[in-house]
Amino acid sequence: MPNPNRGSCGFQSTEFEQEYERPSKSALKREMTALQKLGQELIDQPRDRVKRVPMPEDVRDAILECQLIKDHEGRRRQLQFVGKKMRTLDAEELATIQRTIDSWKGASKSETATMHSFEKKRDKLLADDKALTELLEQHPHLEAQHLRTLIRNARKEQAENKPPKAYREIFQILKQLHADSKKAAKELEDDHGDDEDEDESDPY
């Protein structure tokens, strides 16, 4: 007698398709790791910055809570909870968070490049007296004698391996010059914008 079960594999083809479409354990693990890493990036940021990120309140609260935990095991458990909360976000919310983090990284790179430029200018001031002349021409309001004293002291600090007090003060002066220049440029831009608005509103 023919076996009625011959050729039958014991399940419907649709059942196989559903099983096949289900994400693998390794894929789920990769997704969980990525979300936990995203949560960790937020935890590592200043609290005021995290508070400005567009995200559901419960997710933000979990991140802020994790920042406060000092105990290693407690922090590890809270980090896992943050990862769990991150999995409740939809694709659009996750994309918004990622774009925000990327914008921070871009700003950080720009700030780092600016700091390096100050260091190069400072080293040039110590190495070449002409650099000070050029700086004073660009910023005539600077106290020339004070800067010369700082440069002389910074050179002495390096030669005698002393704490870099004058060296750091030169850096702060260059940093302040940059900040003042940016502020002046912003005020000029704002004034120009106001003038244009007045011109457009005046029909005569």
Z-matrix of the N, CA and C atoms (Angstrom, degrees):
N
C 1 1.476
C 2 1.525 1 108.27
N 3 1.371 2 118.00 1 135.32
C 4 1.462 3 120.08 2 179.25
C 5 1.518 4 111.10 3 -65.20
N 6 1.292 5 114.39 4 140.57
C 7 1.470 6 119.49 5 178.31
C 8 1.533 7 109.26 6 -75.49
N 9 1.348 8 118.70 7 118.79
C 10 1.472 9 120.51 8 -176.47
C 11 1.531 10 113.02 9 -67.74
N 12 1.339 11 115.80 10 -18.80
C 13 1.482 12 118.97 11 -178.96
C 14 1.522 13 113.19 12 -91.61
N 15 1.391 14 116.01 13 -4.74
C 16 1.458 15 118.52 14 -177.10
C 17 1.536 16 110.18 15 -63.50
N 18 1.308 17 115.96 16 132.86
C 19 1.467 18 120.81 17 178.70
C 20 1.523 19 112.91 18 89.08
N 21 1.319 20 115.94 19 -9.80
C 22 1.463 21 118.78 20 179.42
C 23 1.520 22 109.21 21 -91.81
N 24 1.327 23 116.95 22 134.55
C 25 1.465 24 120.21 23 -179.21
C 26 1.520 25 111.83 24 -97.06
N 27 1.324 26 117.60 25 0.01
C 28 1.462 27 119.66 26 172.13
C 29 1.513 28 115.04 27 92.16
N 30 1.378 29 120.78 28 -3.09
C 31 1.462 30 121.26 29 176.13
C 32 1.519 31 109.14 30 -149.24
N 33 1.285 32 116.14 31 156.88
C 34 1.456 33 121.86 32 -179.64
C 35 1.526 34 110.50 33 -75.22
N 36 1.321 35 116.31 34 155.06
C 37 1.461 36 120.60 35 -179.37
C 38 1.516 37 111.42 36 -64.61
N 39 1.349 38 117.49 37 -31.22
C 40 1.471 39 119.56 38 179.50
C 41 1.512 40 111.00 39 -66.59
N 42 1.333 41 116.44 40 -33.35
C 43 1.460 42 119.85 41 177.70
C 44 1.533 43 110.59 42 -64.46
N 45 1.312 44 116.02 43 -38.77
C 46 1.459 45 121.80 44 179.21
C 47 1.535 46 109.84 45 -65.25
N 48 1.364 47 116.18 46 -41.66
C 49 1.462 48 119.98 47 -179.26
C 50 1.524 49 110.81 48 -63.42
N 51 1.360 50 116.23 49 -41.63
C 52 1.459 51 118.81 50 179.52
C 53 1.525 52 111.13 51 -63.53
N 54 1.321 53 116.40 52 -40.62
C 55 1.461 54 121.33 53 179.17
C 56 1.518 55 110.40 54 -65.07
N 57 1.337 56 116.01 55 -38.36
C 58 1.464 57 121.59 56 -177.20
C 59 1.528 58 111.02 57 -69.25
N 60 1.337 59 117.41 58 -35.84
C 61 1.457 60 121.08 59 -176.64
C 62 1.525 61 112.65 60 -77.91
N 63 1.321 62 116.85 61 -17.85
C 64 1.457 63 120.13 62 -179.33
C 65 1.537 64 110.03 63 -66.80
N 66 1.355 65 117.56 64 133.87
C 67 1.475 66 119.80 65 -179.28
C 68 1.526 67 111.11 66 -58.28
N 69 1.315 68 116.12 67 143.37
C 70 1.460 69 120.20 68 179.28
C 71 1.522 70 109.90 69 -72.69
N 72 1.330 71 115.35 70 163.23
C 73 1.467 72 119.98 71 179.02
C 74 1.523 73 111.11 72 -61.99
N 75 1.329 74 116.43 73 -37.74
C 76 1.471 75 119.68 74 -179.12
C 77 1.527 76 110.64 75 -67.49
N 78 1.358 77 116.29 76 -37.03
C 79 1.469 78 119.65 77 178.85
C 80 1.524 79 110.46 78 -66.80
N 81 1.327 80 116.69 79 -41.29
C 82 1.460 81 121.03 80 177.81
C 83 1.522 82 111.03 81 -63.57
N 84 1.343 83 115.21 82 -39.97
C 85 1.458 84 119.83 83 -179.84
C 86 1.527 85 110.80 84 -64.52
N 87 1.344 86 116.03 85 -41.30
C 88 1.473 87 120.44 86 178.36
C 89 1.529 88 110.38 87 -62.42
N 90 1.330 89 116.06 88 -41.31
C 91 1.463 90 120.38 89 179.97
C 92 1.534 91 110.60 90 -64.76
N 93 1.338 92 116.46 91 -43.69
C 94 1.460 93 120.68 92 179.22
C 95 1.528 94 110.91 93 -63.18
N 96 1.328 95 116.69 94 -40.65
C 97 1.473 96 121.13 95 179.60
C 98 1.522 97 110.65 96 -64.10
N 99 1.349 98 116.15 97 -41.97
C 100 1.463 99 121.16 98 -179.66
C 101 1.532 100 110.90 99 -64.35
N 102 1.333 101 116.45 100 -41.29
C 103 1.460 102 120.44 101 -179.75
C 104 1.530 103 111.12 102 -69.30
N 105 1.313 104 116.23 103 -37.68
C 106 1.465 105 120.10 104 178.40
C 107 1.530 106 110.04 105 -67.49
N 108 1.327 107 116.23 106 -36.63
C 109 1.468 108 120.73 107 177.14
C 110 1.529 109 110.67 108 -65.26
N 111 1.341 110 115.72 109 -40.14
C 112 1.462 111 120.51 110 177.69
C 113 1.530 112 109.98 111 -62.92
N 114 1.344 113 114.76 112 -41.60
C 115 1.458 114 119.11 113 176.50
C 116 1.516 115 111.86 114 -62.96
N 117 1.334 116 117.43 115 -39.70
C 118 1.461 117 122.31 116 179.23
C 119 1.525 118 111.26 117 -63.19
N 120 1.342 119 116.63 118 -38.69
C 121 1.467 120 120.37 119 177.99
C 122 1.524 121 110.67 120 -61.51
N 123 1.332 122 116.16 121 -38.01
C 124 1.462 123 120.08 122 178.52
C 125 1.525 124 110.87 123 -70.46
N 126 1.332 125 116.61 124 -40.12
C 127 1.464 126 121.44 125 179.27
C 128 1.527 127 111.04 126 -61.32
N 129 1.321 128 117.11 127 -34.02
C 130 1.467 129 122.09 128 -177.36
C 131 1.531 130 112.86 129 -75.76
N 132 1.338 131 117.20 130 -8.20
C 133 1.460 132 120.94 131 -177.25
C 134 1.527 133 111.02 132 -89.58
N 135 1.352 134 117.16 133 159.95
C 136 1.476 135 120.07 134 175.25
C 137 1.526 136 110.79 135 -59.79
N 138 1.318 137 116.43 136 147.60
C 139 1.471 138 121.15 137 -175.97
C 140 1.530 139 112.38 138 -60.20
N 141 1.333 140 117.30 139 -40.45
C 142 1.466 141 120.00 140 -179.70
C 143 1.524 142 111.29 141 -62.07
N 144 1.321 143 116.07 142 -34.58
C 145 1.464 144 120.37 143 179.05
C 146 1.529 145 110.74 144 -70.50
N 147 1.325 146 116.82 145 -41.38
C 148 1.470 147 121.18 146 179.31
C 149 1.531 148 110.75 147 -62.71
N 150 1.332 149 116.09 148 -38.71
C 151 1.466 150 120.85 149 -178.44
C 152 1.524 151 112.35 150 -63.31
N 153 1.336 152 117.09 151 -21.83
C 154 1.471 153 120.50 152 -178.83
C 155 1.532 154 112.98 153 -91.45
N 156 1.324 155 117.26 154 -6.12
C 157 1.468 156 119.96 155 -178.61
C 158 1.532 157 109.85 156 -75.67
N 159 1.341 158 118.14 157 130.67
C 160 1.469 159 120.36 158 178.10
C 161 1.533 160 110.24 159 -68.84
N 162 1.331 161 116.71 160 110.05
C 163 1.466 162 121.97 161 178.80
C 164 1.527 163 108.91 162 -163.63
N 165 1.329 164 117.86 163 159.46
C 166 1.461 165 120.26 164 177.90
C 167 1.532 166 111.02 165 -59.13
N 168 1.330 167 115.49 166 148.87
C 169 1.462 168 120.94 167 -174.75
C 170 1.525 169 112.70 168 -62.01
N 171 1.345 170 117.15 169 -37.41
C 172 1.467 171 118.97 170 -177.07
C 173 1.530 172 111.59 171 -67.40
N 174 1.337 173 116.08 172 -33.10
C 175 1.467 174 120.37 173 177.89
C 176 1.534 175 109.55 174 -69.81
N 177 1.329 176 115.55 175 -43.97
C 178 1.472 177 119.60 176 179.26
C 179 1.526 178 110.78 177 -63.08
N 180 1.325 179 116.95 178 -41.61
C 181 1.463 180 120.38 179 -179.81
C 182 1.533 181 111.36 180 -61.88
N 183 1.344 182 116.53 181 -38.90
C 184 1.467 183 120.61 182 179.26
C 185 1.529 184 110.51 183 -64.09
N 186 1.331 185 116.73 184 -39.08
C 187 1.463 186 121.82 185 179.78
C 188 1.534 187 110.69 186 -68.40
N 189 1.330 188 115.88 187 -46.23
C 190 1.467 189 120.42 188 -179.96
C 191 1.525 190 111.17 189 -64.08
N 192 1.328 191 116.84 190 -36.25
C 193 1.463 192 121.25 191 177.60
C 194 1.524 193 110.25 192 -64.96
N 195 1.314 194 117.17 193 -41.51
C 196 1.465 195 121.70 194 -179.67
C 197 1.527 196 111.00 195 -62.58
N 198 1.330 197 116.87 196 -35.01
C 199 1.460 198 120.62 197 179.57
C 200 1.530 199 112.04 198 -63.31
N 201 1.325 200 116.41 199 -27.50
C 202 1.466 201 120.71 200 -176.32
C 203 1.527 202 113.48 201 -85.02
N 204 1.337 203 117.00 202 -17.95
C 205 1.465 204 121.13 203 -174.56
C 206 1.532 205 110.02 204 -81.24
N 207 1.322 206 116.67 205 123.55
C 208 1.467 207 122.12 206 -179.99
C 209 1.521 208 112.45 207 -97.05
N 210 1.332 209 116.64 208 -30.10
C 211 1.462 210 121.21 209 -179.40
C 212 1.526 211 110.45 210 -64.27
N 213 1.330 212 117.12 211 129.72
C 214 1.461 213 121.95 212 -174.07
C 215 1.531 214 112.07 213 -59.21
N 216 1.329 215 116.82 214 -49.25
C 217 1.466 216 120.38 215 -177.64
C 218 1.526 217 110.91 216 -67.87
N 219 1.317 218 116.14 217 -40.36
C 220 1.469 219 119.89 218 178.44
C 221 1.519 220 111.50 219 -64.09
N 222 1.327 221 115.29 220 -39.43
C 223 1.467 222 119.91 221 179.18
C 224 1.526 223 110.55 222 -67.78
N 225 1.341 224 116.40 223 -37.83
C 226 1.468 225 120.04 224 179.07
C 227 1.526 226 110.77 225 -63.03
N 228 1.343 227 116.46 226 -43.51
C 229 1.462 228 120.27 227 179.03
C 230 1.529 229 111.24 228 -64.74
N 231 1.345 230 115.69 229 -40.06
C 232 1.461 231 119.38 230 -179.65
C 233 1.525 232 110.59 231 -68.12
N 234 1.326 233 117.00 232 -34.77
C 235 1.462 234 120.78 233 177.11
C 236 1.533 235 110.23 234 -63.49
N 237 1.318 236 116.79 235 -39.97
C 238 1.461 237 120.15 236 176.29
C 239 1.527 238 110.56 237 -63.89
N 240 1.335 239 115.98 238 -36.88
C 241 1.462 240 120.79 239 177.81
C 242 1.530 241 110.06 240 -66.12
N 243 1.333 242 115.99 241 -39.75
C 244 1.466 243 120.23 242 176.96
C 245 1.532 244 109.64 243 -60.58
N 246 1.353 245 116.42 244 -44.48
C 247 1.463 246 120.48 245 177.81
C 248 1.517 247 111.37 246 -58.93
N 249 1.339 248 116.59 247 -40.23
C 250 1.473 249 121.52 248 178.09
C 251 1.529 250 110.17 249 -63.48
N 252 1.322 251 116.36 250 -42.81
C 253 1.464 252 120.94 251 178.59
C 254 1.529 253 111.41 252 -64.86
N 255 1.336 254 115.76 253 -37.79
C 256 1.467 255 119.95 254 179.84
C 257 1.535 256 110.94 255 -62.12
N 258 1.344 257 115.97 256 -30.56
C 259 1.473 258 119.74 257 -179.14
C 260 1.523 259 112.46 258 -72.21
N 261 1.332 260 117.14 259 -11.24
C 262 1.464 261 120.15 260 177.85
C 263 1.531 262 111.47 261 -83.92
N 264 1.342 263 116.98 262 -10.49
C 265 1.464 264 121.11 263 -178.34
C 266 1.518 265 110.93 264 -80.35
N 267 1.324 266 116.34 265 147.28
C 268 1.458 267 119.00 266 177.05
C 269 1.528 268 109.77 267 -86.54
N 270 1.322 269 116.20 268 175.90
C 271 1.469 270 121.15 269 -174.28
C 272 1.519 271 112.22 270 -61.76
N 273 1.329 272 117.05 271 -38.34
C 274 1.465 273 120.87 272 -178.43
C 275 1.533 274 110.80 273 -67.47
N 276 1.339 275 116.73 274 -41.49
C 277 1.472 276 120.54 275 178.75
C 278 1.520 277 111.09 276 -64.76
N 279 1.338 278 116.33 277 -41.50
C 280 1.467 279 120.41 278 178.61
C 281 1.522 280 110.95 279 -65.21
N 282 1.344 281 116.78 280 -39.09
C 283 1.467 282 120.83 281 179.87
C 284 1.530 283 110.39 282 -64.88
N 285 1.334 284 116.81 283 -38.97
C 286 1.464 285 121.16 284 178.71
C 287 1.525 286 110.98 285 -63.52
N 288 1.325 287 115.79 286 -43.71
C 289 1.474 288 120.63 287 178.43
C 290 1.529 289 110.29 288 -62.89
N 291 1.338 290 116.52 289 -43.97
C 292 1.464 291 120.48 290 -179.05
C 293 1.526 292 111.27 291 -63.36
N 294 1.345 293 116.74 292 -40.66
C 295 1.468 294 120.38 293 178.43
C 296 1.529 295 110.59 294 -63.58
N 297 1.335 296 116.02 295 -38.67
C 298 1.464 297 120.21 296 178.88
C 299 1.526 298 110.70 297 -63.25
N 300 1.330 299 116.40 298 -45.84
C 301 1.471 300 120.83 299 178.74
C 302 1.526 301 110.61 300 -62.94
N 303 1.329 302 116.74 301 -41.40
C 304 1.465 303 120.72 302 178.88
C 305 1.529 304 111.05 303 -61.98
N 306 1.338 305 116.49 304 -37.05
C 307 1.471 306 119.94 305 179.20
C 308 1.529 307 110.39 306 -66.99
N 309 1.342 308 116.30 307 -35.26
C 310 1.473 309 119.77 308 176.34
C 311 1.514 310 110.67 309 -63.85
N 312 1.328 311 116.00 310 -43.10
C 313 1.465 312 120.38 311 -179.00
C 314 1.520 313 110.69 312 -63.56
N 315 1.336 314 116.17 313 -38.92
C 316 1.466 315 120.33 314 178.12
C 317 1.517 316 110.78 315 -63.72
N 318 1.355 317 115.95 316 -41.83
C 319 1.464 318 120.36 317 178.93
C 320 1.523 319 110.50 318 -65.68
N 321 1.325 320 116.61 319 -38.57
C 322 1.463 321 121.03 320 179.88
C 323 1.525 322 111.24 321 -64.63
N 324 1.336 323 116.32 322 -40.85
C 325 1.464 324 120.32 323 178.16
C 326 1.523 325 110.57 324 -62.54
N 327 1.345 326 115.64 325 -41.75
C 328 1.455 327 120.12 326 179.65
C 329 1.527 328 110.74 327 -64.55
N 330 1.344 329 116.36 328 -42.72
C 331 1.468 330 120.49 329 179.26
C 332 1.530 331 111.14 330 -64.02
N 333 1.331 332 115.89 331 -39.82
C 334 1.468 333 120.16 332 179.33
C 335 1.526 334 110.91 333 -63.66
N 336 1.334 335 115.71 334 -42.25
C 337 1.473 336 120.33 335 179.00
C 338 1.529 337 110.50 336 -62.85
N 339 1.336 338 116.09 337 -39.29
C 340 1.467 339 120.39 338 178.85
C 341 1.527 340 110.86 339 -65.17
N 342 1.337 341 116.74 340 -42.79
C 343 1.467 342 120.72 341 178.36
C 344 1.531 343 111.19 342 -61.19
N 345 1.337 344 115.73 343 -40.03
C 346 1.470 345 120.12 344 178.25
C 347 1.529 346 110.83 345 -63.24
N 348 1.336 347 116.29 346 -36.84
C 349 1.469 348 119.43 347 -179.96
C 350 1.528 349 110.41 348 -65.80
N 351 1.352 350 117.12 349 -36.05
C 352 1.466 351 120.38 350 176.88
C 353 1.528 352 110.18 351 -64.90
N 354 1.335 353 116.21 352 -41.40
C 355 1.463 354 120.46 353 -179.60
C 356 1.533 355 110.86 354 -63.04
N 357 1.337 356 116.59 355 -40.23
C 358 1.465 357 120.62 356 179.04
C 359 1.527 358 111.14 357 -65.18
N 360 1.341 359 115.99 358 -41.58
C 361 1.468 360 120.25 359 179.13
C 362 1.526 361 110.49 360 -64.02
N 363 1.346 362 115.58 361 -41.06
C 364 1.461 363 119.82 362 179.17
C 365 1.527 364 110.70 363 -62.99
N 366 1.323 365 116.86 364 -45.94
C 367 1.466 366 120.58 365 179.89
C 368 1.526 367 110.96 366 -62.53
N 369 1.336 368 115.66 367 -34.94
C 370 1.465 369 119.71 368 179.31
C 371 1.535 370 110.29 369 -68.78
N 372 1.339 371 116.08 370 -37.73
C 373 1.469 372 120.07 371 177.96
C 374 1.526 373 111.14 372 -62.31
N 375 1.322 374 116.04 373 -36.67
C 376 1.467 375 119.96 374 -179.78
C 377 1.521 376 112.22 375 -75.66
N 378 1.332 377 115.68 376 -28.71
C 379 1.463 378 119.60 377 -174.53
C 380 1.527 379 113.61 378 -91.25
N 381 1.345 380 116.87 379 -25.73
C 382 1.467 381 119.52 380 -171.93
C 383 1.526 382 109.95 381 -140.20
N 384 1.312 383 117.75 382 119.92
C 385 1.469 384 122.11 383 -179.97
C 386 1.529 385 111.85 384 -64.15
N 387 1.327 386 116.83 385 -26.62
C 388 1.468 387 119.96 386 179.66
C 389 1.533 388 111.06 387 -63.99
N 390 1.323 389 116.49 388 -28.14
C 391 1.473 390 120.88 389 -179.36
C 392 1.527 391 110.70 390 -63.11
N 393 1.334 392 116.75 391 -36.34
C 394 1.462 393 120.26 392 178.26
C 395 1.526 394 110.60 393 -68.64
N 396 1.333 395 116.08 394 -40.38
C 397 1.468 396 120.08 395 178.03
C 398 1.524 397 110.21 396 -59.59
N 399 1.340 398 116.71 397 -43.75
C 400 1.462 399 121.07 398 179.51
C 401 1.529 400 111.36 399 -64.66
N 402 1.328 401 116.06 400 -40.10
C 403 1.465 402 120.55 401 -179.78
C 404 1.524 403 110.98 402 -64.71
N 405 1.325 404 116.54 403 -41.03
C 406 1.465 405 120.66 404 179.86
C 407 1.521 406 111.59 405 -68.78
N 408 1.321 407 116.84 406 -32.54
C 409 1.465 408 120.26 407 176.46
C 410 1.530 409 110.59 408 -66.74
N 411 1.338 410 116.00 409 -37.29
C 412 1.462 411 120.89 410 179.76
C 413 1.529 412 112.05 411 -75.68
N 414 1.338 413 115.39 412 -30.87
C 415 1.477 414 120.76 413 -177.65
C 416 1.529 415 109.21 414 -133.30
N 417 1.325 416 117.26 415 76.48
C 418 1.474 417 121.17 416 -174.75
C 419 1.530 418 114.48 417 -63.98
N 420 1.340 419 117.62 418 -14.98
C 421 1.467 420 120.26 419 -179.48
C 422 1.528 421 112.04 420 -77.79
N 423 1.331 422 117.63 421 -11.05
C 424 1.464 423 120.80 422 -178.91
C 425 1.533 424 110.96 423 -68.32
N 426 1.335 425 115.91 424 148.53
C 427 1.465 426 120.64 425 177.54
C 428 1.533 427 109.09 426 -82.36
N 429 1.325 428 115.78 427 104.94
C 430 1.461 429 121.51 428 -174.07
C 431 1.533 430 111.63 429 -61.43
N 432 1.343 431 116.40 430 -44.30
C 433 1.460 432 119.78 431 -176.81
C 434 1.533 433 111.49 432 -64.81
N 435 1.337 434 116.05 433 -39.38
C 436 1.459 435 120.49 434 179.23
C 437 1.526 436 111.10 435 -63.54
N 438 1.326 437 115.48 436 -42.36
C 439 1.460 438 119.93 437 178.97
C 440 1.524 439 111.63 438 -65.52
N 441 1.329 440 116.32 439 -41.11
C 442 1.475 441 119.32 440 178.80
C 443 1.526 442 110.41 441 -61.70
N 444 1.329 443 116.07 442 -39.70
C 445 1.474 444 120.26 443 179.01
C 446 1.529 445 110.41 444 -64.91
N 447 1.331 446 116.31 445 -42.98
C 448 1.461 447 120.54 446 179.59
C 449 1.525 448 111.30 447 -63.10
N 450 1.326 449 115.88 448 -41.95
C 451 1.469 450 119.95 449 -179.68
C 452 1.527 451 110.57 450 -65.32
N 453 1.332 452 115.65 451 -42.30
C 454 1.466 453 119.89 452 178.75
C 455 1.539 454 110.36 453 -63.16
N 456 1.334 455 116.41 454 -42.78
C 457 1.463 456 120.36 455 -179.97
C 458 1.535 457 111.52 456 -67.78
N 459 1.325 458 116.15 457 -37.12
C 460 1.468 459 119.79 458 179.46
C 461 1.525 460 110.98 459 -65.66
N 462 1.314 461 116.20 460 -39.56
C 463 1.467 462 119.91 461 176.60
C 464 1.536 463 110.69 462 -62.99
N 465 1.339 464 114.84 463 -40.12
C 466 1.466 465 120.01 464 179.12
C 467 1.535 466 110.56 465 -65.70
N 468 1.328 467 115.90 466 -40.16
C 469 1.472 468 120.79 467 177.98
C 470 1.526 469 111.33 468 -59.00
N 471 1.316 470 115.44 469 -44.10
C 472 1.467 471 119.92 470 -179.97
C 473 1.524 472 111.02 471 -66.95
N 474 1.342 473 115.85 472 -42.25
C 475 1.470 474 119.94 473 -177.41
C 476 1.525 475 111.79 474 -66.53
N 477 1.330 476 116.23 475 -35.96
C 478 1.465 477 120.20 476 -175.99
C 479 1.526 478 112.67 477 -103.09
N 480 1.327 479 115.57 478 7.22
C 481 1.473 480 121.46 479 177.73
C 482 1.530 481 111.74 480 57.17
N 483 1.331 482 116.36 481 44.85
C 484 1.457 483 122.51 482 179.86
C 485 1.540 484 109.95 483 -95.66
N 486 1.333 485 118.18 484 165.27
C 487 1.477 486 120.92 485 176.22
C 488 1.525 487 110.77 486 -56.28
N 489 1.334 488 117.95 487 135.91
C 490 1.468 489 121.46 488 -171.75
C 491 1.530 490 114.25 489 -81.29
N 492 1.328 491 117.14 490 59.96
C 493 1.461 492 120.92 491 -177.90
C 494 1.540 493 111.68 492 -67.09
N 495 1.311 494 117.29 493 -53.97
C 496 1.468 495 121.31 494 179.50
C 497 1.534 496 110.64 495 -66.09
N 498 1.316 497 115.66 496 -37.15
C 499 1.474 498 122.31 497 179.12
C 500 1.531 499 110.00 498 -57.45
N 501 1.329 500 115.85 499 -44.21
C 502 1.467 501 120.44 500 -179.72
C 503 1.527 502 111.41 501 -71.88
N 504 1.331 503 116.49 502 -35.10
C 505 1.468 504 119.64 503 -179.64
C 506 1.526 505 111.14 504 -65.46
N 507 1.320 506 116.78 505 -36.20
C 508 1.470 507 120.23 506 176.36
C 509 1.530 508 110.01 507 -61.77
N 510 1.319 509 115.98 508 -42.26
C 511 1.465 510 121.27 509 178.55
C 512 1.529 511 110.21 510 -59.70
N 513 1.337 512 116.92 511 -44.65
C 514 1.461 513 120.97 512 -178.84
C 515 1.533 514 111.58 513 -64.46
N 516 1.329 515 116.52 514 -35.44
C 517 1.462 516 120.39 515 177.52
C 518 1.530 517 110.10 516 -64.87
N 519 1.326 518 116.51 517 -44.84
C 520 1.469 519 120.69 518 178.81
C 521 1.530 520 110.90 519 -64.18
N 522 1.316 521 115.91 520 -37.95
C 523 1.471 522 121.08 521 178.81
C 524 1.529 523 110.36 522 -65.21
N 525 1.339 524 116.34 523 -41.75
C 526 1.465 525 120.98 524 179.74
C 527 1.524 526 111.16 525 -67.17
N 528 1.327 527 116.46 526 -37.98
C 529 1.473 528 120.41 527 176.63
C 530 1.519 529 110.90 528 -59.39
N 531 1.330 530 115.74 529 -42.65
C 532 1.461 531 121.05 530 179.67
C 533 1.531 532 110.21 531 -63.80
N 534 1.330 533 116.35 532 -44.04
C 535 1.470 534 121.05 533 -179.64
C 536 1.531 535 110.71 534 -63.91
N 537 1.333 536 116.70 535 -41.33
C 538 1.469 537 120.72 536 179.41
C 539 1.526 538 110.86 537 -65.07
N 540 1.327 539 116.03 538 -39.66
C 541 1.467 540 120.25 539 179.85
C 542 1.524 541 111.08 540 -64.80
N 543 1.342 542 116.30 541 -41.79
C 544 1.463 543 120.66 542 178.35
C 545 1.525 544 110.81 543 -64.45
N 546 1.325 545 116.28 544 -41.10
C 547 1.459 546 120.88 545 -179.96
C 548 1.528 547 110.85 546 -64.72
N 549 1.329 548 116.32 547 -43.07
C 550 1.463 549 120.65 548 179.64
C 551 1.527 550 111.06 549 -64.31
N 552 1.330 551 116.02 550 -40.63
C 553 1.464 552 120.42 551 179.07
C 554 1.527 553 110.86 552 -64.96
N 555 1.329 554 116.56 553 -39.12
C 556 1.467 555 121.33 554 178.89
C 557 1.517 556 110.70 555 -65.63
N 558 1.341 557 117.13 556 -43.27
C 559 1.461 558 120.98 557 179.76
C 560 1.534 559 110.74 558 -64.61
N 561 1.331 560 115.82 559 -39.28
C 562 1.456 561 120.53 560 178.38
C 563 1.520 562 110.75 561 -64.10
N 564 1.335 563 115.55 562 -41.24
C 565 1.471 564 120.97 563 178.87
C 566 1.527 565 110.82 564 -64.63
N 567 1.341 566 115.77 565 -42.01
C 568 1.469 567 119.90 566 179.08
C 569 1.521 568 111.18 567 -65.05
N 570 1.342 569 116.63 568 -42.52
C 571 1.466 570 120.76 569 179.12
C 572 1.523 571 110.73 570 -62.71
N 573 1.328 572 115.89 571 -40.17
C 574 1.464 573 120.90 572 179.98
C 575 1.523 574 110.19 573 -65.17
N 576 1.328 575 115.71 574 -39.79
C 577 1.463 576 120.43 575 178.94
C 578 1.513 577 111.52 576 -65.10
N 579 1.358 578 116.93 577 -38.88
C 580 1.466 579 120.99 578 178.07
C 581 1.520 580 110.76 579 -65.06
N 582 1.339 581 116.49 580 -39.39
C 583 1.469 582 120.61 581 179.28
C 584 1.515 583 110.72 582 -62.89
N 585 1.341 584 116.43 583 -41.03
C 586 1.457 585 120.19 584 179.85
C 587 1.522 586 110.99 585 -65.37
N 588 1.340 587 116.64 586 -38.78
C 589 1.464 588 120.69 587 178.78
C 590 1.511 589 110.95 588 -63.27
N 591 1.362 590 116.83 589 -39.59
C 592 1.465 591 121.00 590 179.38
C 593 1.510 592 110.32 591 -66.97
N 594 1.344 593 116.78 592 -39.96
C 595 1.461 594 120.12 593 179.98
C 596 1.526 595 110.93 594 -63.62
N 597 1.358 596 116.36 595 -39.41
C 598 1.448 597 120.17 596 -178.08
C 599 1.518 598 111.56 597 -71.89
N 600 1.345 599 117.48 598 -30.38
C 601 1.460 600 120.32 599 -177.70
C 602 1.518 601 112.31 600 -81.52
N 603 1.342 602 116.66 601 -19.23
C 604 1.458 603 121.15 602 -178.36
C 605 1.533 604 108.89 603 -90.33
N 606 1.338 605 118.75 604 112.52
C 607 1.481 606 119.68 605 -178.02
C 608 1.508 607 113.00 606 -76.69
N 609 1.333 608 119.50 607 -11.28
C 610 1.453 609 121.45 608 -177.61
C 611 1.513 610 112.28 609 -111.78
